[in-house]
Amino acid sequence: MIWDGAVLANMAPGVLTYDAFTCKKCGICCKKQKVILLTLYDIFRLSEKLGLRPNEFFRRYCIKSRKFNEEGLKRLYLRAEGGCPFLRDGLCSVHEVKPVVCARAPFYYVEASLASLKVFGLIEDECRINEYSYDTVAKGDNERLVDMDILVRCTDEYVERHKGFEEKTARPYYEKSLEALKDNALRSLTYATLLDRCIRREEMCRTDPYYKGATNMYLSGFYDEFKRAKEAGKNGEALIFEPSALGIIDGIMALVLFEKDYISVKKALSQSRNPDVHTKTTIYDGREYAIVSIDAGKKVMFYYHIEPDEKKSLRHEPGQINTLFKNEKGGRFMFTGRDADGWLS
């Protein structure tokens, strides 16, 4: 079956296809996983590969999520705390039957800019795909993506009805999923759904103030400058951190950080004895903020989560951003980079 490629407006001309991409087999994505989505298709094939009954495989390697996802569903996952259990010497030991979600990585969508994949946290920094510019359009293998969506939906139907995994009740659904993969009408409908999601996602990255800003952070080269600064600071003299967004709130420059970085930055500031640096943390509506005053009244606000209504208030002008904090012991951390496009304009 042949699909027509989607055309996403306003994208740069660079295109990277699933088949043209060569994985360097570094194993980083496998090592960083905590859980890996599984389908019944994966469970039955992996158990056969390992010479285990499906029930035994599930007991050894799998979990059911405790929380509902955005679709109100609980799903089945491979336990991968500390890395995938099937990673051997940096390579996948079950490569020919590895989970369908792994086989599609990092091309999870029909089409997506690399910038948007970064925004959604789907690309590891070490992945070879980062060698391409962030305005590159990544085109997934449509047949494989349709396969994955059908298999996930069949598994969702089973888990919702049976609330867990048992080989006897799961096998009919597994066999049903194999038949569903051959249904051309279902495949066409599935592709149309995936394409619609793809277009909506990219549109959100161009129009929603927060996602547009974060996407443009990569497109403007701002993220690359941070990576270079991070490399320069590896000698321990600087604490370099990466923001998820930047803007102005009530005249205060706001750096929206990932939680891990927020904790590190707050700790570094609280230990500073420089009389020109003042840090105050406050709790508002259940969320912690750290507000920093520097020199003659200059202030920076750090926090690591924003609500949709707050996204709209984040604005700043294009230009050079260079903020350096020091303490009397010589310790310092730095926020630096150039945002030529004003990525929250």
LINVENLIN-V539175 format. One record per pair of residues at least 6 apart in sequence whose ideal C-beta (glycine too) atoms are under 6 Angstrom apart, sorted by the first residue. I is the first residue (numbers start at 1). GAP is how many residues later the second one is. D is the distance in whole Angstrom. If there is no record, write none. Layout:
i=I gap=GAP d=D
i=I gap=GAP d=D
This chain:
i=3 gap=139 d=4
i=3 gap=188 d=6
i=6 gap=104 d=6
i=6 gap=105 d=5
i=6 gap=189 d=5
i=8 gap=103 d=6
i=8 gap=194 d=5
i=11 gap=126 d=5
i=12 gap=123 d=4
i=14 gap=122 d=4
i=15 gap=122 d=5
i=16 gap=116 d=6
i=16 gap=120 d=5
i=16 gap=122 d=5
i=17 gap=122 d=5
i=18 gap=89 d=5
i=18 gap=122 d=5
i=18 gap=123 d=4
i=24 gap=104 d=5
i=27 gap=60 d=6
i=27 gap=63 d=4
i=28 gap=96 d=5
i=28 gap=98 d=4
i=29 gap=95 d=5
i=30 gap=54 d=4
i=30 gap=57 d=5
i=31 gap=52 d=4
i=33 gap=47 d=4
i=33 gap=51 d=6
i=34 gap=46 d=6
i=34 gap=47 d=5
i=35 gap=42 d=4
i=35 gap=45 d=6
i=36 gap=42 d=4
i=36 gap=44 d=5
i=36 gap=63 d=6
i=37 gap=40 d=6
i=37 gap=64 d=5
i=38 gap=38 d=5
i=38 gap=39 d=6
i=38 gap=40 d=5
i=38 gap=61 d=6
i=39 gap=112 d=4
i=39 gap=113 d=6
i=39 gap=116 d=4
i=40 gap=115 d=5
i=40 gap=130 d=6
i=40 gap=133 d=6
i=40 gap=134 d=4
i=41 gap=110 d=5
i=41 gap=136 d=6
i=42 gap=57 d=5
i=43 gap=11 d=6
i=44 gap=10 d=6
i=44 gap=130 d=5
i=45 gap=52 d=4
i=46 gap=51 d=6
i=47 gap=7 d=5
i=47 gap=10 d=4
i=49 gap=45 d=6
i=49 gap=48 d=5
i=54 gap=113 d=4
i=55 gap=112 d=5
i=58 gap=107 d=5
i=61 gap=17 d=6
i=61 gap=18 d=6
i=62 gap=14 d=6
i=62 gap=16 d=6
i=63 gap=14 d=5
i=63 gap=16 d=6
i=64 gap=10 d=6
i=64 gap=12 d=6
i=65 gap=9 d=5
i=65 gap=10 d=5
i=68 gap=6 d=6
i=73 gap=83 d=5
i=86 gap=7 d=5
i=86 gap=8 d=5
i=92 gap=6 d=5
i=100 gap=48 d=5
i=100 gap=51 d=6
i=104 gap=40 d=6
i=104 gap=44 d=6
i=106 gap=17 d=5
i=106 gap=23 d=6
i=107 gap=31 d=6
i=107 gap=33 d=4
i=108 gap=14 d=6
i=109 gap=31 d=6
i=109 gap=89 d=5
i=110 gap=30 d=6
i=110 gap=84 d=5
i=110 gap=85 d=5
i=110 gap=88 d=4
i=111 gap=26 d=6
i=111 gap=28 d=5
i=111 gap=87 d=5
i=112 gap=26 d=5
i=113 gap=24 d=6
i=114 gap=20 d=5
i=114 gap=22 d=5
i=114 gap=24 d=6
i=115 gap=19 d=4
i=115 gap=100 d=5
i=115 gap=103 d=4
i=115 gap=104 d=5
i=116 gap=89 d=5
i=116 gap=99 d=6
i=117 gap=6 d=5
i=118 gap=100 d=5
i=119 gap=95 d=5
i=119 gap=96 d=5
i=123 gap=6 d=6
i=134 gap=84 d=4
i=134 gap=85 d=5
i=135 gap=84 d=6
i=145 gap=49 d=6
i=146 gap=41 d=5
i=146 gap=44 d=5
i=146 gap=45 d=5
i=147 gap=34 d=6
i=149 gap=41 d=5
i=150 gap=30 d=5
i=150 gap=31 d=6
i=150 gap=40 d=6
i=151 gap=26 d=5
i=154 gap=19 d=6
i=154 gap=23 d=4
i=154 gap=26 d=6
i=158 gap=15 d=4
i=162 gap=7 d=5
i=180 gap=6 d=6
i=204 gap=7 d=5
i=205 gap=6 d=5
i=205 gap=10 d=4
i=206 gap=6 d=6
i=209 gap=102 d=5
i=209 gap=103 d=5
i=210 gap=101 d=4
i=213 gap=32 d=6
i=213 gap=130 d=5
i=213 gap=131 d=4
i=214 gap=31 d=6
i=216 gap=125 d=6
i=216 gap=127 d=3
i=217 gap=6 d=6
i=217 gap=126 d=5
i=220 gap=119 d=6
i=220 gap=120 d=5
i=220 gap=121 d=4
i=220 gap=123 d=6
i=222 gap=115 d=5
i=222 gap=117 d=5
i=225 gap=112 d=4
i=226 gap=16 d=5
i=226 gap=111 d=6
i=229 gap=11 d=5
i=229 gap=107 d=6
i=230 gap=10 d=4
i=233 gap=7 d=4
i=238 gap=94 d=6
i=238 gap=95 d=6
i=238 gap=96 d=5
i=239 gap=29 d=6
i=239 gap=94 d=4
i=241 gap=20 d=4
i=241 gap=24 d=6
i=243 gap=12 d=5
i=243 gap=13 d=6
i=243 gap=14 d=6
i=244 gap=12 d=5
i=244 gap=14 d=6
i=245 gap=11 d=4
i=246 gap=9 d=6
i=247 gap=7 d=5
i=247 gap=67 d=3
i=247 gap=68 d=6
i=247 gap=69 d=5
i=247 gap=97 d=5
i=248 gap=67 d=6
i=248 gap=68 d=5
i=249 gap=64 d=6
i=252 gap=47 d=5
i=252 gap=49 d=5
i=253 gap=47 d=5
i=254 gap=47 d=4
i=255 gap=47 d=5
i=256 gap=50 d=6
i=257 gap=45 d=6
i=257 gap=47 d=5
i=259 gap=45 d=5
i=262 gap=40 d=6
i=262 gap=42 d=4
i=265 gap=37 d=6
i=266 gap=24 d=5
i=268 gap=65 d=5
i=269 gap=10 d=4
i=269 gap=23 d=6
i=270 gap=9 d=6
i=272 gap=55 d=4
i=273 gap=54 d=6
i=273 gap=55 d=5
i=274 gap=53 d=5
i=274 gap=54 d=6
i=276 gap=19 d=5
i=277 gap=17 d=6
i=278 gap=15 d=4
i=279 gap=13 d=5
i=280 gap=11 d=5
i=281 gap=7 d=6
i=281 gap=9 d=5
i=282 gap=7 d=5
i=289 gap=14 d=5
i=290 gap=12 d=5
i=291 gap=10 d=5
i=292 gap=8 d=5
i=293 gap=6 d=5
i=314 gap=30 d=5
i=315 gap=29 d=6
i=316 gap=28 d=6
i=317 gap=25 d=6
i=318 gap=21 d=6
i=318 gap=22 d=6
i=318 gap=23 d=6
i=318 gap=24 d=4
i=320 gap=18 d=5
i=321 gap=16 d=5
i=322 gap=14 d=5
i=323 gap=12 d=4
i=324 gap=10 d=5
i=325 gap=8 d=5
i=326 gap=6 d=4
